[in-house]
Amino acid sequence: MSVMTEKTVGELALGNLGATRVFEKLGIDYCCGGGQTLEQACQAAHASVNQVADSLAEASRLASAAPPARNWQAEPLSELLAHIQGTHHVYTREEIARLGPLFDKVCSVHGGNHPELPHLREVFSGLAEELTTHLMKEEMVLFPYILRMEEAVVAKEPVLPPPFGSVRNPVAMMMNEHDGAGSALRNMRQISNGYAAPPDACISFQTLYRALAAFEADLHQHIHLENNVLFPRAIEMERSH
């Protein structure tokens, strides 16, 4: 048990395919907060480390019985980039476009009785604006460089120096922005009381809260893949070539 509790949350999320569901349920940050140990994360989430360790062991058992998922630590970076863009970037953009009008509808009906809703919309709007710029920077600057770097390494050709000095520079910027997104998500969860819709919530209100919870879970997985898999692998590839 002690070996597991000394591992970082990010390591556990990488090594146990079912771990992210356990962490989501408990509100443990495994993407931006992936560097903390399980023990530290459990203390912050006011969760029993023994119970969490048992849940992780069960999740690992269930995951091992399921069909094998893709191992993003071993797949080519080009495949990982295509997955991040085609799955998470597409989802994020589609949900931002859908949730804006849904927020307006729910706020117009329930905003008077639920002052948390306009506040929640304001935080989401700021997050949506930052994410839109963030995705564009990744797709136009960082991701194409990582792709070209891997192509050169595979072809055993020299890697052209990037215009930003080192891949560490844009990675540091993206991780800083990920921290900001993580902070906004925590703020939204607090404002919404954990996305628990009140008794007078109509279908649209309930739909909004379910969609925001799903948006949060996807963004956590998205940031986890970049912070804990893509970025370290890109930095290591640049360093060793």
Secondary structure, 3 states (H helix, E strand, C coil): CHHHHHCEHHHHHHHCCCHHHHHHHHCCCCCCCCCCEHHHHHHHCCCCHHHHHHHHHHHHHHHHHCCCCCCCCCCCHHHHHHHHHHHHHHHHHHHHHHHHHHHHHHHHHHCCCCCHHHHHHHHHHHHHHHHHHHHHHHHHHHHHHHHHHHHHHHCCCCCCCCCCCCCHHHHHHHHHHHHHHHHHHHHHHHHCCCCCCCCCCCHHHHHHHHHHHHHHHHHHHHHHHHHHHHHHHHHHHHHHC
